[in-house]
Amino acid sequence: MFGKKKNTPQIDKEQLELIQNAQRRIKQKKRLFAHFAMFLIGALFLILANTVLGIGKDFKIAGIEWFVFAILVWLFFLLYHTFNVFVTHKFMGKSWEQQQLDKLVSLQKARIEKIKSELKKEAPVIAESEVYNETKSSDTTGSELTIIVAAAENNAIGKDNKLIWHLSNDLKRFKSLTNGHHIIMGRKTFESFPKPLPNRTHVVITRQVDYKAPKGVIIVNSLEAAIDASKNDSQPFIIGGGQIYEQAMMIANKIELTRVHETFEADAFFPEIDLNIWQEIDNEFHKKDANHDHEFSFITYIRK
Ligand SMILES: NC(=O)c1ccc[n+]([C@@H]2O[C@H](COP(=O)([O-])OP(=O)(O)OC[C@H]3O[C@@H](n4cnc5c(N)ncnc54)[C@H](OP(=O)(O)O)[C@@H]3O)[C@@H](O)[C@H]2O)c1
């Protein structure tokens, strides 16, 4: 019934910035090291150029060899570079790296804590809904209390205590859905049958205290008592007629409707289906044919 979110590893902006800083820092240090190496080679070359090759042998500044000045100037730039890397950029060597690492770790910890607290909040709701579902599926008062009915466009269902039409596929569907189950009905509907239907437990509702019925038929004095008598059935059916449907609409979980696409004169009617309460989940249209004088649709509703 509840979408599944795709889990993609996420790095937020702040973390990305920290990683980029660390990379930049490594590059800076590498460059400084290269500069230092170049300085050593360069200084050696300048000394050799002057002393061995005799380049600018006679050129002195304040009595000091020119290459000494050149090396000092370069050394100044090297020190400036070093200062920039270690001081101007406020991040300092290993301690800075550790600091960044600590920051990353604390960010991850905060995120884990947040997820944990969200889970704690959701857990009772999940548990509650699981308990609800379990209770629902093991509800002995009939969690799948299902109304089964054939009604015309004007909700007509019967006249003179008889059905108005004969639709062979509707009867087949009624038989297959209710087979093996309790069928709950009003006294008048019961009396409209020539005899009890096979392989179903009949529960008949009447206000009469001494109502006589064939063996095996359960007689009760209210709809509640009928549901109670069907408590061992996972899907008892309310099969009519008008009076019983009216009362059962408030407590049923499902409606299996055969909508006959015509209007008929009648004296028993099915209540209006309120689409704010009921959700259509299945709809199967059938045309007229040799066995069916009317167009009809099998429609299933569940309580929202
Ligand atoms: N198209 C379909 O799917 C479909 C299905 C079923 C029936 N039908 C038709 O519907 C018509 C019958 O419907 P209906 O409304 O006239 O009668 P019904 O609902 O079948 O039976 C009414 C009787 O049930 C008893 N009853 C009702 N509420 C009760 C309560 N709260 N406590 C105790 N007993 C209660 C009363 O029996 P007592 O008078 O004995 O006290 C009442 O007279 C027939 O034409 C039948 O063919 C059509």
The ligand as an ORCA input file, in Angstrom:
! r2SCAN-3c Opt
* xyz 0 1
  N     -31.056     -6.879     -6.669
  C     -30.483     -7.460     -5.633
  O     -29.283     -7.641     -5.579
  C     -31.338     -7.894     -4.491
  C     -30.789     -8.614     -3.438
  C     -31.581     -8.995     -2.378
  C     -32.914     -8.648     -2.392
  N     -33.428     -7.992     -3.424
  C     -34.829     -7.628     -3.444
  O     -35.067     -6.757     -2.353
  C     -36.420     -6.917     -1.981
  C     -36.468     -7.179     -0.487
  O     -35.936     -6.080      0.227
  P     -36.714     -5.417      1.424
  O     -36.079     -4.155      1.764
  O     -38.189     -5.337      1.070
  O     -36.615     -6.486      2.595
  P     -35.348     -7.129      3.317
  O     -34.369     -6.107      3.597
  O     -34.932     -8.332      2.574
  O     -36.024     -7.670      4.655
  C     -36.689     -6.759      5.490
  C     -37.005     -7.468      6.801
  O     -35.838     -7.689      7.525
  C     -36.115     -7.583      8.916
  N     -35.354     -6.463      9.425
  C     -34.929     -5.361      8.763
  N     -34.206     -4.569      9.594
  C     -34.171     -5.207     10.790
  C     -33.571     -4.919     12.053
  N     -32.854     -3.794     12.218
  N     -33.735     -5.776     13.060
  C     -34.444     -6.914     12.925
  N     -35.026     -7.247     11.742
  C     -34.883     -6.399     10.698
  C     -37.573     -7.346      9.048
  O     -38.141     -8.632      9.142
  P     -39.486     -8.907      9.933
  O     -40.553     -8.153      9.208
  O     -39.690    -10.382      9.878
  O     -39.249     -8.392     11.312
  C     -37.897     -6.682      7.741
  O     -39.270     -6.788      7.386
  C     -36.943     -8.035     -2.807
  O     -37.611     -7.519     -3.928
  C     -35.727     -8.761     -3.264
  O     -35.946     -9.469     -4.463
  C     -32.680     -7.603     -4.468
*
